[in-house]
Amino acid sequence: MAVTIRDVARASGVHISTVSRTFSAPHLVNPETRSRVLATAEQLGYRPNRAARALITGRTHNIGLIVADIANPFFPPLIKAAETHARRRDYHVFVADTDEDPIVEAELVQALAKQVDGILLCSPRMSDDQIEQLRREVPLVVINRMITGLPAVVMDVGHGARQAVRHLLDLGHDNLVYLAGPRGSWTNREIRRAAGATARAAGAELTVLGPHQPVEEAGAAAAEAVLATGATAVLAYNDLMAIGLLQALQDRDIAVPGQISVVGIDDIAYSGLIRPKLTTVANPTAAAGRAAVDMLLQQGDDGATGQVTLRTDLIIRNSTGPGPLTPAAATTAEVAATVKE
């Protein structure tokens, strides 16, 4: 026979309402009493009825997490961290994939709105106006997008792009390419702005090629256009594009980094496994997932909004090397450390 809330109350020596509050609003229960009730519930094998609790509290204890492309290795660490962090707060996470389609994105928000207490929108492709309108239907936190007045968690890709370009400039490269990401991407705009400003300040040339889909195939397809610019170094929108470009260059017998240097962004697991190992900007994806969950639940508790910016760092590996302006005596030892400002 299933254990009921009455059984837990009787065994704990408290009223049924105290057991109910322990699970629905634990902050309202004395810590000692709460611990006793939870221990008794665990001992008896009691599990609260989530549907019934939702009727009482008006909360489903579910969170939606919508990502641009679940096949992109950038997203799984963020998803896993968000799920683990939410579970510790007694929340479940429903994950949905938009395949980089803003129309699908809007449809998913509307479909999930009545089933969850809030939604995390990761790298959304919708317009600011669309996101602001959808926020009237369900609490939202955006990840990797800044919209005035909306709670957001962003990874400081502008800082990372500046580090990457300075690294290439220090190596003697003065003719660079930025291999741009998808149209409508806030991250793409930030990288392009920061990389362009840093190159201009140093009197270097930066050619922007794109937009492109953020996949390996797009990086590979851009190889001829990159070579046509005469550039000696490339910053790609993400690691997938950088890896695709690197492989296409190798297929053409173009030495990396001997003839051209390549830098990615994200520091996905593959970036340290390929040859040469990819110099890249590390994004704190797991930290972003946890911070977004905290922000969404806080928003539900007190209506608070805010923005959190997480630091990025350049990881220097073997895909970048001396450019034409570097003295021949430059050594490979200069490209074996992690640069942090």
N, C-alpha and C positions, 0 to 999 in steps of 0.2 A: 504494500500500500504506500502511495506517495506521501512523503513528509509535507505537512502544511505549515503555514505561517503560525497557526495556533500551537502546533507542536513545539516550534522554536521559542515562542513566547513563554510557554509553560516551562520548558527546560531551562530557559534563561532567567526566569523569575521576573519578567517584565510584561508590560501591556502589549497587545498586538500592534497598536499604533507605533510603539517604539521600534519594533522589528521592521515595520513598514518604512519608517523614517531612516532606519539604519541603511536600507538599501536604496531609497529614493532621494534622501537628502542627508547624507551622513554627517555633514558639517553641523547639523542641528542637534546631534546626539552627543552626550557626554562621552569623551574618548574611552574611558574605562568601560562604560556600558556598551559602547559600540564594539569594542574588542571582544567582550563577553558574548554578545549576540552573534558576531561573525564566527567566533570559534565554535559556538554551539551549532550554528547553521552548517558549518563545515563538517562537524562531527556527525550530525544527523543526515548529511547528504542533501540538505535543502537547497533548491535553486528557485529564485523568485520567478514568477510568471512575467515575462517582459511585456507581453501584450496587455495584461491587466495593469501593470505598473504604468504603461504609457497612457492608459485611459485616466489614471489617477493624476499623474504628474504633467501630462501634456507633452512628455518627451519620449521619443522612440529609443534613445540611446544608440542611434545609428548615425554615422557620418558618411557622406558621399565624397569620394576623391576622384576627380576627373582629370585625366592626363592626356597630353597631345598624342602620344604614341607609345603604347606599353611595350612595344618591341625594341624601343630605343634603350640601351643599357643605362642611360642617365636616370631613368625613372624607377627601376626596381629598388635601389637602396632607399629612395625617398618613400616609396610605398611601404616597404617593410618597416621602416622606422616609424611611420605614421600609424600603421596597424598595431605595432607593439606598444607604442605610447598610448594609443587610444584604449587598448585592451586593459591597460593598467588603471584606466579611469572608468572601466566598465562600459566602454563604448565599442561597437563593431563598425568596421569600415567597409563600405561597398565601393569597389573600384570599377571605373568605366573608362573606355578608350575612345577618343574622337577621331583618330586617324588624321590629325591635323586639319579637320574640317570644322569651321566655325558654325555651320548650320547644324551639324550633328551635336556640337558642343551645347548650343542653346537648347536643343531638343532634350538632351540628357539632363540638363539642369531642371527643366520643367517636369520631366518624368520622375526625377528623384525628389523633388521639392516636398511632396506630401509624405514621403517615406523616411525622411531623415531630419535630424535637428539642425543640420547645416551642411554646407558643401565647401570643400577645398578645390579651387580651380588652379591647376598647375600648368603654367605656360599657356594661358588661354589665347586663342586666336580671334575671338570676338572683338568687336569695337568697344571702346570705353562706354559709349551710350548703351549698348546692349547689356553689358555687365551691370551697369548701374540700374537698369530697368529690372533685371532678374533679381537683383539684391532685394527688391521690394517684395519678392515672392518667398525668399528663403535667405537666411543668414549665409554670407559668403566670406571666405578669406582667399585672396589671390596669392599665388606663389610665382615669383619671377615676373611680376608686372606691377607697376606703380600707377594707381589711379587715385586722384585727390579725393580724400574723404573715405576711402575704402581700406579696411584692414588688409595688410599685405606683409608677406615675408619675401625678401629679395636677396639673392646672392649678388654681391657687388662685382658683377662681370666687367664693369667699367674699370675698376681698379686692376683686375686681372689682365684686361686688354692693355692697359698702360704698362704694366710690368712686362708683358710679352713683347711689346714693341720696343721698349727700352732695352730689353735683352738683345733683340735683333740689331738694334742700332749700335749697342756696345760691341757686338761681334763684327761690326763694319759693314752692315747691310744698309744701303740707302735707297734701294728700289724694292718696295714691298707690295704684296697683294693681300687684300682682305677678301677671302672667299665667303661671301655673305650667305646668311641663312634665309629662312622663309619670310615672305612678305607678311607684314602684320605682327611680327614678333617683336615684343618690347626688348628682349635680350639682344636681338640682332641690331636694333637701333642703338642700344647702349654701347655695344662693342664697336660698332662703326664710328660712333661719335668720339669715343675715347681713343681709339686707335688712330683716327684721322687727326685729332688735335695733337696727339703726342708726336706723330710723324711730322706734321707741319711745323711744330715748335723746334724740331731738330733740322729743318730744311730738307727732310727726306720726302720721297714720292711714295704715295700710297694709292694703288689702283684698286677700286672696288669691283669685283665680279659677282654678279648675281642679280636677283635672289635665286636661291636654290632650296630644294627640299633637304632637310638635315639628315641625309642618309649617305652610306658609303658610295652608292652608285653615282650620286650627284658629284661627290668629290672626284671620283675617277673620270667622269665625263668632262670635268672642268680642266683636266690636265693640259690639253692643247691650248686653251685660252690663257692659262697661267704662263706657259712657256712663251707664248706670243708676246707677252708684255716685257720680256727680258728681265723680270724680277728675279732676285736671288734669294728671296725669303717669302714665306706665305704664312699668314695667320688665318686659320679656318674657324668657322662659326662653332663647330663642335668637333669632338674627337672622331666621330664616324666619318665626317667629310674629310678630315685630315688623313685618316687611315686609307680611305678610298683613293685620295690624291697620291699619297705616298706609294701605294701599290702600283698605280698607273704610271708613275714616274719610273719606278723600278722596272716595269715592263718595257719602258722605252730606253732602258740603260742610262737613265739620268741618276747620278749618284746623290743620295741623301745621307748626310748633309754636304758632301763634297762639292756638288754643283748648285744645290738649292736646299735651303733650310725650311722645315715645316713645323708649325706649332698648332696644337689643337686646344680645345677648351672642354672641360668636364672632368678629366682624369678618370675615365671609365676603366674597368679592370683590364680590358684589352690593350690599353695604351702602354702598359708596362710589359706586355707579352710579345708584341710584334718586334720585328727587326728592321731598322733600328728602333729602339724604344722611343716612344713619342714624348717630346717636350710638350707640356700642356699646363693649363690653368686648372687647378683643383677647385671644384665647387663643393661646398659643404651640404650635400643633398640630404643626408640623414638628419643633420641638425635642422634643416629647413622643414622636413616632415614633422619633427617633434614640435618645433616652434609654431607651426601652422595649426596643429591640433590644440595646443595650449591657447592660442589666440582665438580660435573658434569657440572653444568651451567657455572662455572668459567672456567673450562677446555674448554668449547665451545667458551667462550669469548676471552681468551688470551692464550690458549694452556698450561696453568699452570698445573703442577702435584704436588702431595704432599701426605703426609700421616698424618692422624689424629688418635691419640690414646685416647680412652675414658676410664675413670676410672671405676673400678668395686669395689663393697663393699660386705663384708660378713654380712648377716642378720641372727642373731642367734635367733632361735626359740626353739621348744621343741623336735626335733628329735635327738638332741645330748645331751649326759650326761656324767657323770664321768666314766672313764675307770678303769681298774684293778690297775693302778699305782696311782690313786687318793686317798688321805686319805678319810676315811668313813665320815669325818665331812664336806666334800664338800657339798655346798648347791645349790639348784636349782636356787637361785637368780643369780648365776654366768652365767646362760645361758638365760638371759631375755633382753639383750641389743643388740644394733646394734654396731658392731665393725668396726671402721674406722681407717686406718693407715694414 
